[in-house]
Each structure stands twice: as structure tokens, then as C-alpha cells.
Amino acid sequence: MTADTAAPTASAPAGNLVRTGGPKEDSAWLEHVLGWTLVVVVAMFVTQVGWF
């Protein structure tokens, strides 16, 4: 990346940045629930497969 391509994003205020489609900032509980659900699913999978 050159300085010319980085300049427009470096000078943009934080409120004007493009979002990537992730959860909103006020949904921390949703991230926690989905994270722990993933942990439980992976633990169930590992238990059924018999790895560890």
C-alpha cells in the first residue's frame, strides 16, 4: 500500500469508517452467547470424536 492509498482512510473520522457486517457495538451479550455456544459445540465434537 502506498501513502496515496492510505491517506483517505487515515484522515477519515472514526464515525465515517465502513462497517464490515459484524455485530453492532451494543450487542456484547450476543457475542458472549455465540462464543460460549461455539465452545460447547467444539467440546461436544471433540468428546464424540475421541481426540484428547
Secondary structure, 3 states (H helix, E strand, C coil): CCHHHHHHHHCCCHHHCCCCCCCCCCCHHHHHHHHHHHHHHHHHHHHHHCCC
